[in-house]
Amino acid sequence: MSNINYAAMSDRELKQYILTHRDDREAFYAYMDRRHSRPRKVTIKLDDPAWQEKIISAIQVHLNSAN
């Protein structure tokens, strides 16, 4: 059992921790639970003429929230 507080880490910190502590399964599951708990907000219809702009916007939002 680990004494690390994964909830106190940012996404970036937790990801870095996982990369340096590859045997810590609790950290991996905490990260995956966090990632899967977020709603997927992007919905684009196949015939949407502005699909590229919507994808670029969604990527920018994701990049800004990762900081």
mmCIF file of the N, C-alpha and C atoms, coordinates in Angstrom:
data_MODEL
# 
_entry.id   MODEL 
# 
loop_
_atom_site.group_PDB 
_atom_site.id 
_atom_site.type_symbol 
_atom_site.label_atom_id 
_atom_site.label_alt_id 
_atom_site.label_comp_id 
_atom_site.label_asym_id 
_atom_site.label_entity_id 
_atom_site.label_seq_id 
_atom_site.pdbx_PDB_ins_code 
_atom_site.Cartn_x 
_atom_site.Cartn_y 
_atom_site.Cartn_z 
_atom_site.occupancy 
_atom_site.B_iso_or_equiv 
_atom_site.pdbx_formal_charge 
_atom_site.auth_seq_id 
_atom_site.auth_comp_id 
_atom_site.auth_asym_id 
_atom_site.auth_atom_id 
_atom_site.pdbx_PDB_model_num 
ATOM 1   N N  . MET A 1 1  ? 0.848   -1.178 0.000   1.00 0.00 ? 1  MET A N  1 
ATOM 2   C CA . MET A 1 1  ? 0.000   0.000  0.000   1.00 0.00 ? 1  MET A CA 1 
ATOM 3   C C  . MET A 1 1  ? 0.891   1.237  0.000   1.00 0.00 ? 1  MET A C  1 
ATOM 4   N N  . SER A 1 2  ? 0.538   2.173  -0.825  1.00 0.00 ? 2  SER A N  1 
ATOM 5   C CA . SER A 1 2  ? 1.356   3.370  -0.992  1.00 0.00 ? 2  SER A CA 1 
ATOM 6   C C  . SER A 1 2  ? 0.838   4.507  -0.119  1.00 0.00 ? 2  SER A C  1 
ATOM 7   N N  . ASN A 1 3  ? 1.753   5.368  0.329   1.00 0.00 ? 3  ASN A N  1 
ATOM 8   C CA . ASN A 1 3  ? 1.379   6.541  1.106   1.00 0.00 ? 3  ASN A CA 1 
ATOM 9   C C  . ASN A 1 3  ? 1.356   7.796  0.248   1.00 0.00 ? 3  ASN A C  1 
ATOM 10  N N  . ILE A 1 4  ? 1.397   7.642  -1.057  1.00 0.00 ? 4  ILE A N  1 
ATOM 11  C CA . ILE A 1 4  ? 1.400   8.765  -1.993  1.00 0.00 ? 4  ILE A CA 1 
ATOM 12  C C  . ILE A 1 4  ? -0.037  9.259  -2.174  1.00 0.00 ? 4  ILE A C  1 
ATOM 13  N N  . ASN A 1 5  ? -0.224  10.581 -2.169  1.00 0.00 ? 5  ASN A N  1 
ATOM 14  C CA . ASN A 1 5  ? -1.544  11.172 -2.402  1.00 0.00 ? 5  ASN A CA 1 
ATOM 15  C C  . ASN A 1 5  ? -1.661  11.525 -3.879  1.00 0.00 ? 5  ASN A C  1 
ATOM 16  N N  . TYR A 1 6  ? -2.183  10.597 -4.660  1.00 0.00 ? 6  TYR A N  1 
ATOM 17  C CA . TYR A 1 6  ? -2.300  10.799 -6.098  1.00 0.00 ? 6  TYR A CA 1 
ATOM 18  C C  . TYR A 1 6  ? -3.285  11.916 -6.429  1.00 0.00 ? 6  TYR A C  1 
ATOM 19  N N  . ALA A 1 7  ? -4.307  12.080 -5.607  1.00 0.00 ? 7  ALA A N  1 
ATOM 20  C CA . ALA A 1 7  ? -5.323  13.099 -5.863  1.00 0.00 ? 7  ALA A CA 1 
ATOM 21  C C  . ALA A 1 7  ? -4.740  14.511 -5.768  1.00 0.00 ? 7  ALA A C  1 
ATOM 22  N N  . ALA A 1 8  ? -3.675  14.673 -4.999  1.00 0.00 ? 8  ALA A N  1 
ATOM 23  C CA . ALA A 1 8  ? -3.067  15.992 -4.849  1.00 0.00 ? 8  ALA A CA 1 
ATOM 24  C C  . ALA A 1 8  ? -2.167  16.346 -6.030  1.00 0.00 ? 8  ALA A C  1 
ATOM 25  N N  . MET A 1 9  ? -1.854  15.366 -6.862  1.00 0.00 ? 9  MET A N  1 
ATOM 26  C CA . MET A 1 9  ? -0.978  15.602 -8.017  1.00 0.00 ? 9  MET A CA 1 
ATOM 27  C C  . MET A 1 9  ? -1.787  16.115 -9.199  1.00 0.00 ? 9  MET A C  1 
ATOM 28  N N  . SER A 1 10 ? -1.172  16.973 -9.992  1.00 0.00 ? 10 SER A N  1 
ATOM 29  C CA . SER A 1 10 ? -1.799  17.381 -11.250 1.00 0.00 ? 10 SER A CA 1 
ATOM 30  C C  . SER A 1 10 ? -1.712  16.211 -12.219 1.00 0.00 ? 10 SER A C  1 
ATOM 31  N N  . ASP A 1 11 ? -2.429  16.297 -13.317 1.00 0.00 ? 11 ASP A N  1 
ATOM 32  C CA . ASP A 1 11 ? -2.350  15.235 -14.331 1.00 0.00 ? 11 ASP A CA 1 
ATOM 33  C C  . ASP A 1 11 ? -0.920  15.039 -14.802 1.00 0.00 ? 11 ASP A C  1 
ATOM 34  N N  . ARG A 1 12 ? -0.251  16.133 -15.044 1.00 0.00 ? 12 ARG A N  1 
ATOM 35  C CA . ARG A 1 12 ? 1.123   16.071 -15.536 1.00 0.00 ? 12 ARG A CA 1 
ATOM 36  C C  . ARG A 1 12 ? 2.046   15.433 -14.495 1.00 0.00 ? 12 ARG A C  1 
ATOM 37  N N  . GLU A 1 13 ? 1.892   15.823 -13.237 1.00 0.00 ? 13 GLU A N  1 
ATOM 38  C CA . GLU A 1 13 ? 2.726   15.251 -12.177 1.00 0.00 ? 13 GLU A CA 1 
ATOM 39  C C  . GLU A 1 13 ? 2.476   13.755 -12.015 1.00 0.00 ? 13 GLU A C  1 
ATOM 40  N N  . LEU A 1 14 ? 1.202   13.364 -12.051 1.00 0.00 ? 14 LEU A N  1 
ATOM 41  C CA . LEU A 1 14 ? 0.870   11.951 -11.893 1.00 0.00 ? 14 LEU A CA 1 
ATOM 42  C C  . LEU A 1 14 ? 1.399   11.135 -13.064 1.00 0.00 ? 14 LEU A C  1 
ATOM 43  N N  . LYS A 1 15 ? 1.276   11.671 -14.258 1.00 0.00 ? 15 LYS A N  1 
ATOM 44  C CA . LYS A 1 15 ? 1.803   10.971 -15.425 1.00 0.00 ? 15 LYS A CA 1 
ATOM 45  C C  . LYS A 1 15 ? 3.319   10.805 -15.322 1.00 0.00 ? 15 LYS A C  1 
ATOM 46  N N  . GLN A 1 16 ? 4.008   11.853 -14.908 1.00 0.00 ? 16 GLN A N  1 
ATOM 47  C CA . GLN A 1 16 ? 5.464   11.769 -14.738 1.00 0.00 ? 16 GLN A CA 1 
ATOM 48  C C  . GLN A 1 16 ? 5.823   10.755 -13.656 1.00 0.00 ? 16 GLN A C  1 
ATOM 49  N N  . TYR A 1 17 ? 5.049   10.742 -12.574 1.00 0.00 ? 17 TYR A N  1 
ATOM 50  C CA . TYR A 1 17 ? 5.282   9.780  -11.500 1.00 0.00 ? 17 TYR A CA 1 
ATOM 51  C C  . TYR A 1 17 ? 5.147   8.350  -12.025 1.00 0.00 ? 17 TYR A C  1 
ATOM 52  N N  . ILE A 1 18 ? 4.114   8.116  -12.816 1.00 0.00 ? 18 ILE A N  1 
ATOM 53  C CA . ILE A 1 18 ? 3.896   6.781  -13.381 1.00 0.00 ? 18 ILE A CA 1 
ATOM 54  C C  . ILE A 1 18 ? 5.065   6.374  -14.275 1.00 0.00 ? 18 ILE A C  1 
ATOM 55  N N  . LEU A 1 19 ? 5.572   7.316  -15.042 1.00 0.00 ? 19 LEU A N  1 
ATOM 56  C CA . LEU A 1 19 ? 6.687   7.001  -15.935 1.00 0.00 ? 19 LEU A CA 1 
ATOM 57  C C  . LEU A 1 19 ? 7.964   6.663  -15.166 1.00 0.00 ? 19 LEU A C  1 
ATOM 58  N N  . THR A 1 20 ? 8.128   7.236  -13.997 1.00 0.00 ? 20 THR A N  1 
ATOM 59  C CA . THR A 1 20 ? 9.338   6.955  -13.211 1.00 0.00 ? 20 THR A CA 1 
ATOM 60  C C  . THR A 1 20 ? 9.135   5.832  -12.188 1.00 0.00 ? 20 THR A C  1 
ATOM 61  N N  . HIS A 1 21 ? 7.881   5.467  -11.932 1.00 0.00 ? 21 HIS A N  1 
ATOM 62  C CA . HIS A 1 21 ? 7.558   4.387  -10.988 1.00 0.00 ? 21 HIS A CA 1 
ATOM 63  C C  . HIS A 1 21 ? 6.623   3.393  -11.682 1.00 0.00 ? 21 HIS A C  1 
ATOM 64  N N  . ARG A 1 22 ? 7.131   2.752  -12.690 1.00 0.00 ? 22 ARG A N  1 
ATOM 65  C CA . ARG A 1 22 ? 6.309   1.886  -13.536 1.00 0.00 ? 22 ARG A CA 1 
ATOM 66  C C  . ARG A 1 22 ? 5.700   0.696  -12.807 1.00 0.00 ? 22 ARG A C  1 
ATOM 67  N N  . ASP A 1 23 ? 6.216   0.338  -11.663 1.00 0.00 ? 23 ASP A N  1 
ATOM 68  C CA . ASP A 1 23 ? 5.675   -0.791 -10.914 1.00 0.00 ? 23 ASP A CA 1 
ATOM 69  C C  . ASP A 1 23 ? 4.557   -0.385 -9.949  1.00 0.00 ? 23 ASP A C  1 
ATOM 70  N N  . ASP A 1 24 ? 4.242   0.888  -9.843  1.00 0.00 ? 24 ASP A N  1 
ATOM 71  C CA . ASP A 1 24 ? 3.202   1.373  -8.940  1.00 0.00 ? 24 ASP A CA 1 
ATOM 72  C C  . ASP A 1 24 ? 1.840   1.296  -9.641  1.00 0.00 ? 24 ASP A C  1 
ATOM 73  N N  . ARG A 1 25 ? 1.182   0.180  -9.433  1.00 0.00 ? 25 ARG A N  1 
ATOM 74  C CA . ARG A 1 25 ? -0.122  -0.034 -10.086 1.00 0.00 ? 25 ARG A CA 1 
ATOM 75  C C  . ARG A 1 25 ? -1.197  0.899  -9.552  1.00 0.00 ? 25 ARG A C  1 
ATOM 76  N N  . GLU A 1 26 ? -1.129  1.226  -8.271  1.00 0.00 ? 26 GLU A N  1 
ATOM 77  C CA . GLU A 1 26 ? -2.110  2.153  -7.703  1.00 0.00 ? 26 GLU A CA 1 
ATOM 78  C C  . GLU A 1 26 ? -2.071  3.496  -8.418  1.00 0.00 ? 26 GLU A C  1 
ATOM 79  N N  . ALA A 1 27 ? -0.888  3.974  -8.717  1.00 0.00 ? 27 ALA A N  1 
ATOM 80  C CA . ALA A 1 27 ? -0.736  5.247  -9.428  1.00 0.00 ? 27 ALA A CA 1 
ATOM 81  C C  . ALA A 1 27 ? -1.326  5.139  -10.826 1.00 0.00 ? 27 ALA A C  1 
ATOM 82  N N  . PHE A 1 28 ? -1.052  4.036  -11.501 1.00 0.00 ? 28 PHE A N  1 
ATOM 83  C CA . PHE A 1 28 ? -1.588  3.834  -12.846 1.00 0.00 ? 28 PHE A CA 1 
ATOM 84  C C  . PHE A 1 28 ? -3.109  3.826  -12.820 1.00 0.00 ? 28 PHE A C  1 
ATOM 85  N N  . TYR A 1 29 ? -3.697  3.080  -11.885 1.00 0.00 ? 29 TYR A N  1 
ATOM 86  C CA . TYR A 1 29 ? -5.159  3.010  -11.812 1.00 0.00 ? 29 TYR A CA 1 
ATOM 87  C C  . TYR A 1 29 ? -5.762  4.365  -11.409 1.00 0.00 ? 29 TYR A C  1 
ATOM 88  N N  . ALA A 1 30 ? -5.082  5.100  -10.543 1.00 0.00 ? 30 ALA A N  1 
ATOM 89  C CA . ALA A 1 30 ? -5.569  6.429  -10.168 1.00 0.00 ? 30 ALA A CA 1 
ATOM 90  C C  . ALA A 1 30 ? -5.592  7.344  -11.386 1.00 0.00 ? 30 ALA A C  1 
ATOM 91  N N  . TYR A 1 31 ? -4.542  7.264  -12.192 1.00 0.00 ? 31 TYR A N  1 
ATOM 92  C CA . TYR A 1 31 ? -4.473  8.079  -13.407 1.00 0.00 ? 31 TYR A CA 1 
ATOM 93  C C  . TYR A 1 31 ? -5.560  7.690  -14.399 1.00 0.00 ? 31 TYR A C  1 
ATOM 94  N N  . MET A 1 32 ? -5.736  6.403  -14.620 1.00 0.00 ? 32 MET A N  1 
ATOM 95  C CA . MET A 1 32 ? -6.752  5.940  -15.571 1.00 0.00 ? 32 MET A CA 1 
ATOM 96  C C  . MET A 1 32 ? -8.159  6.271  -15.077 1.00 0.00 ? 32 MET A C  1 
ATOM 97  N N  . ASP A 1 33 ? -8.413  6.120  -13.792 1.00 0.00 ? 33 ASP A N  1 
ATOM 98  C CA . ASP A 1 33 ? -9.726  6.487  -13.242 1.00 0.00 ? 33 ASP A CA 1 
ATOM 99  C C  . ASP A 1 33 ? -10.009 7.968  -13.460 1.00 0.00 ? 33 ASP A C  1 
ATOM 100 N N  . ARG A 1 34 ? -8.981  8.770  -13.239 1.00 0.00 ? 34 ARG A N  1 
ATOM 101 C CA . ARG A 1 34 ? -9.121  10.215 -13.437 1.00 0.00 ? 34 ARG A CA 1 
ATOM 102 C C  . ARG A 1 34 ? -9.434  10.517 -14.896 1.00 0.00 ? 34 ARG A C  1 
ATOM 103 N N  . ARG A 1 35 ? -8.700  9.903  -15.801 1.00 0.00 ? 35 ARG A N  1 
ATOM 104 C CA . ARG A 1 35 ? -8.899  10.153 -17.230 1.00 0.00 ? 35 ARG A CA 1 
ATOM 105 C C  . ARG A 1 35 ? -10.276 9.687  -17.703 1.00 0.00 ? 35 ARG A C  1 
ATOM 106 N N  . HIS A 1 36 ? -10.719 8.542  -17.231 1.00 0.00 ? 36 HIS A N  1 
ATOM 107 C CA . HIS A 1 36 ? -12.004 8.008  -17.687 1.00 0.00 ? 36 HIS A CA 1 
ATOM 108 C C  . HIS A 1 36 ? -13.202 8.684  -17.032 1.00 0.00 ? 36 HIS A C  1 
ATOM 109 N N  . SER A 1 37 ? -12.981 9.394  -15.944 1.00 0.00 ? 37 SER A N  1 
ATOM 110 C CA . SER A 1 37 ? -14.090 10.052 -15.261 1.00 0.00 ? 37 SER A CA 1 
ATOM 111 C C  . SER A 1 37 ? -14.498 11.359 -15.936 1.00 0.00 ? 37 SER A C  1 
ATOM 112 N N  . ARG A 1 38 ? -13.663 11.855 -16.831 1.00 0.00 ? 38 ARG A N  1 
ATOM 113 C CA . ARG A 1 38 ? -13.963 13.112 -17.520 1.00 0.00 ? 38 ARG A CA 1 
ATOM 114 C C  . ARG A 1 38 ? -14.924 12.878 -18.675 1.00 0.00 ? 38 ARG A C  1 
ATOM 115 N N  . PRO A 1 39 ? -15.910 13.754 -18.795 1.00 0.00 ? 39 PRO A N  1 
ATOM 116 C CA . PRO A 1 39 ? -16.843 13.600 -19.920 1.00 0.00 ? 39 PRO A CA 1 
ATOM 117 C C  . PRO A 1 39 ? -16.170 13.946 -21.246 1.00 0.00 ? 39 PRO A C  1 
ATOM 118 N N  . ARG A 1 40 ? -16.602 13.290 -22.261 1.00 0.00 ? 40 ARG A N  1 
ATOM 119 C CA . ARG A 1 40 ? -16.134 13.613 -23.615 1.00 0.00 ? 40 ARG A CA 1 
ATOM 120 C C  . ARG A 1 40 ? -17.115 14.611 -24.192 1.00 0.00 ? 40 ARG A C  1 
ATOM 121 N N  . LYS A 1 41 ? -16.645 15.828 -24.387 1.00 0.00 ? 41 LYS A N  1 
ATOM 122 C CA . LYS A 1 41 ? -17.534 16.931 -24.734 1.00 0.00 ? 41 LYS A CA 1 
ATOM 123 C C  . LYS A 1 41 ? -17.639 17.205 -26.227 1.00 0.00 ? 41 LYS A C  1 
ATOM 124 N N  . VAL A 1 42 ? -16.797 16.615 -27.020 1.00 0.00 ? 42 VAL A N  1 
ATOM 125 C CA . VAL A 1 42 ? -16.762 16.942 -28.438 1.00 0.00 ? 42 VAL A CA 1 
ATOM 126 C C  . VAL A 1 42 ? -17.712 16.017 -29.199 1.00 0.00 ? 42 VAL A C  1 
ATOM 127 N N  . THR A 1 43 ? -18.675 16.626 -29.861 1.00 0.00 ? 43 THR A N  1 
ATOM 128 C CA . THR A 1 43 ? -19.587 15.884 -30.726 1.00 0.00 ? 43 THR A CA 1 
ATOM 129 C C  . THR A 1 43 ? -19.597 16.587 -32.070 1.00 0.00 ? 43 THR A C  1 
ATOM 130 N N  . ILE A 1 44 ? -19.192 15.879 -33.084 1.00 0.00 ? 44 ILE A N  1 
ATOM 131 C CA . ILE A 1 44 ? -19.127 16.452 -34.429 1.00 0.00 ? 44 ILE A CA 1 
ATOM 132 C C  . ILE A 1 44 ? -19.887 15.539 -35.380 1.00 0.00 ? 44 ILE A C  1 
ATOM 133 N N  . LYS A 1 45 ? -20.807 16.132 -36.108 1.00 0.00 ? 45 LYS A N  1 
ATOM 134 C CA . LYS A 1 45 ? -21.569 15.366 -37.098 1.00 0.00 ? 45 LYS A CA 1 
ATOM 135 C C  . LYS A 1 45 ? -20.737 15.208 -38.361 1.00 0.00 ? 45 LYS A C  1 
ATOM 136 N N  . LEU A 1 46 ? -20.944 14.125 -39.050 1.00 0.00 ? 46 LEU A N  1 
ATOM 137 C CA . LEU A 1 46 ? -20.157 13.817 -40.243 1.00 0.00 ? 46 LEU A CA 1 
ATOM 138 C C  . LEU A 1 46 ? -20.293 14.876 -41.334 1.00 0.00 ? 46 LEU A C  1 
ATOM 139 N N  . ASP A 1 47 ? -21.457 15.499 -41.423 1.00 0.00 ? 47 ASP A N  1 
ATOM 140 C CA . ASP A 1 47 ? -21.668 16.483 -42.485 1.00 0.00 ? 47 ASP A CA 1 
ATOM 141 C C  . ASP A 1 47 ? -21.459 17.927 -42.015 1.00 0.00 ? 47 ASP A C  1 
ATOM 142 N N  . ASP A 1 48 ? -20.843 18.109 -40.850 1.00 0.00 ? 48 ASP A N  1 
ATOM 143 C CA . ASP A 1 48 ? -20.598 19.440 -40.304 1.00 0.00 ? 48 ASP A CA 1 
ATOM 144 C C  . ASP A 1 48 ? -19.486 20.130 -41.101 1.00 0.00 ? 48 ASP A C  1 
ATOM 145 N N  . PRO A 1 49 ? -19.772 21.254 -41.746 1.00 0.00 ? 49 PRO A N  1 
ATOM 146 C CA . PRO A 1 49 ? -18.740 21.930 -42.533 1.00 0.00 ? 49 PRO A CA 1 
ATOM 147 C C  . PRO A 1 49 ? -17.635 22.561 -41.680 1.00 0.00 ? 49 PRO A C  1 
ATOM 148 N N  . ALA A 1 50 ? -17.884 22.737 -40.382 1.00 0.00 ? 50 ALA A N  1 
ATOM 149 C CA . ALA A 1 50 ? -16.893 23.358 -39.502 1.00 0.00 ? 50 ALA A CA 1 
ATOM 150 C C  . ALA A 1 50 ? -16.188 22.314 -38.625 1.00 0.00 ? 50 ALA A C  1 
ATOM 151 N N  . TRP A 1 51 ? -16.114 21.080 -39.080 1.00 0.00 ? 51 TRP A N  1 
ATOM 152 C CA . TRP A 1 51 ? -15.547 20.019 -38.248 1.00 0.00 ? 51 TRP A CA 1 
ATOM 153 C C  . TRP A 1 51 ? -14.080 20.259 -37.893 1.00 0.00 ? 51 TRP A C  1 
ATOM 154 N N  . GLN A 1 52 ? -13.320 20.799 -38.832 1.00 0.00 ? 52 GLN A N  1 
ATOM 155 C CA . GLN A 1 52 ? -11.902 21.033 -38.539 1.00 0.00 ? 52 GLN A CA 1 
ATOM 156 C C  . GLN A 1 52 ? -11.719 22.067 -37.437 1.00 0.00 ? 52 GLN A C  1 
ATOM 157 N N  . GLU A 1 53 ? -12.485 23.138 -37.499 1.00 0.00 ? 53 GLU A N  1 
ATOM 158 C CA . GLU A 1 53 ? -12.390 24.174 -36.480 1.00 0.00 ? 53 GLU A CA 1 
ATOM 159 C C  . GLU A 1 53 ? -12.787 23.624 -35.115 1.00 0.00 ? 53 GLU A C  1 
ATOM 160 N N  . LYS A 1 54 ? -13.799 22.777 -35.072 1.00 0.00 ? 54 LYS A N  1 
ATOM 161 C CA . LYS A 1 54 ? -14.243 22.202 -33.806 1.00 0.00 ? 54 LYS A CA 1 
ATOM 162 C C  . LYS A 1 54 ? -13.175 21.279 -33.216 1.00 0.00 ? 54 LYS A C  1 
ATOM 163 N N  . ILE A 1 55 ? -12.527 20.511 -34.045 1.00 0.00 ? 55 ILE A N  1 
ATOM 164 C CA . ILE A 1 55 ? -11.466 19.624 -33.558 1.00 0.00 ? 55 ILE A CA 1 
ATOM 165 C C  . ILE A 1 55 ? -10.295 20.444 -33.038 1.00 0.00 ? 55 ILE A C  1 
ATOM 166 N N  . ILE A 1 56 ? -9.889  21.450 -33.776 1.00 0.00 ? 56 ILE A N  1 
ATOM 167 C CA . ILE A 1 56 ? -8.779  22.307 -33.342 1.00 0.00 ? 56 ILE A CA 1 
ATOM 168 C C  . ILE A 1 56 ? -9.132  22.991 -32.024 1.00 0.00 ? 56 ILE A C  1 
ATOM 169 N N  . SER A 1 57 ? -10.341 23.472 -31.896 1.00 0.00 ? 57 SER A N  1 
ATOM 170 C CA . SER A 1 57 ? -10.782 24.110 -30.666 1.00 0.00 ? 57 SER A CA 1 
ATOM 171 C C  . SER A 1 57 ? -10.761 23.131 -29.495 1.00 0.00 ? 57 SER A C  1 
ATOM 172 N N  . ALA A 1 58 ? -11.232 21.908 -29.714 1.00 0.00 ? 58 ALA A N  1 
ATOM 173 C CA . ALA A 1 58 ? -11.235 20.896 -28.660 1.00 0.00 ? 58 ALA A CA 1 
ATOM 174 C C  . ALA A 1 58 ? -9.814  20.554 -28.225 1.00 0.00 ? 58 ALA A C  1 
ATOM 175 N N  . ILE A 1 59 ? -8.905  20.479 -29.162 1.00 0.00 ? 59 ILE A N  1 
ATOM 176 C CA . ILE A 1 59 ? -7.504  20.199 -28.836 1.00 0.00 ? 59 ILE A CA 1 
ATOM 177 C C  . ILE A 1 59 ? -6.927  21.335 -28.000 1.00 0.00 ? 59 ILE A C  1 
ATOM 178 N N  . GLN A 1 60 ? -7.218  22.569 -28.382 1.00 0.00 ? 60 GLN A N  1 
ATOM 179 C CA . GLN A 1 60 ? -6.721  23.720 -27.627 1.00 0.00 ? 60 GLN A CA 1 
ATOM 180 C C  . GLN A 1 60 ? -7.260  23.720 -26.194 1.00 0.00 ? 60 GLN A C  1 
ATOM 181 N N  . VAL A 1 61 ? -8.534  23.414 -26.042 1.00 0.00 ? 61 VAL A N  1 
ATOM 182 C CA . VAL A 1 61 ? -9.132  23.354 -24.703 1.00 0.00 ? 61 VAL A CA 1 
ATOM 183 C C  . VAL A 1 61 ? -8.427  22.284 -23.878 1.00 0.00 ? 61 VAL A C  1 
ATOM 184 N N  . HIS A 1 62 ? -8.191  21.140 -24.487 1.00 0.00 ? 62 HIS A N  1 
ATOM 185 C CA . HIS A 1 62 ? -7.504  20.051 -23.774 1.00 0.00 ? 62 HIS A CA 1 
ATOM 186 C C  . HIS A 1 62 ? -6.088  20.455 -23.367 1.00 0.00 ? 62 HIS A C  1 
ATOM 187 N N  . LEU A 1 63 ? -5.376  21.065 -24.275 1.00 0.00 ? 63 LEU A N  1 
ATOM 188 C CA . LEU A 1 63 ? -4.000  21.486 -23.980 1.00 0.00 ? 63 LEU A CA 1 
ATOM 189 C C  . LEU A 1 63 ? -3.972  22.528 -22.871 1.00 0.00 ? 63 LEU A C  1 
ATOM 190 N N  . ASN A 1 64 ? -4.928  23.436 -22.875 1.00 0.00 ? 64 ASN A N  1 
ATOM 191 C CA . ASN A 1 64 ? -4.982  24.479 -21.847 1.00 0.00 ? 64 ASN A CA 1 
ATOM 192 C C  . ASN A 1 64 ? -5.352  23.904 -20.478 1.00 0.00 ? 64 ASN A C  1 
ATOM 193 N N  . SER A 1 65 ? -6.193  22.874 -20.449 1.00 0.00 ? 65 SER A N  1 
ATOM 194 C CA . SER A 1 65 ? -6.595  22.284 -19.179 1.00 0.00 ? 65 SER A CA 1 
ATOM 195 C C  . SER A 1 65 ? -5.528  21.368 -18.611 1.00 0.00 ? 65 SER A C  1 
ATOM 196 N N  . ALA A 1 66 ? -4.593  20.923 -19.437 1.00 0.00 ? 66 ALA A N  1 
ATOM 197 C CA . ALA A 1 66 ? -3.524  20.033 -18.969 1.00 0.00 ? 66 ALA A CA 1 
ATOM 198 C C  . ALA A 1 66 ? -2.466  20.774 -18.180 1.00 0.00 ? 66 ALA A C  1 
ATOM 199 N N  . ASN A 1 67 ? -2.429  22.088 -18.288 1.00 0.00 ? 67 ASN A N  1 
ATOM 200 C CA . ASN A 1 67 ? -1.397  22.881 -17.585 1.00 0.00 ? 67 ASN A CA 1 
ATOM 201 C C  . ASN A 1 67 ? -1.735  23.092 -16.172 1.00 0.00 ? 67 ASN A C  1 
# 
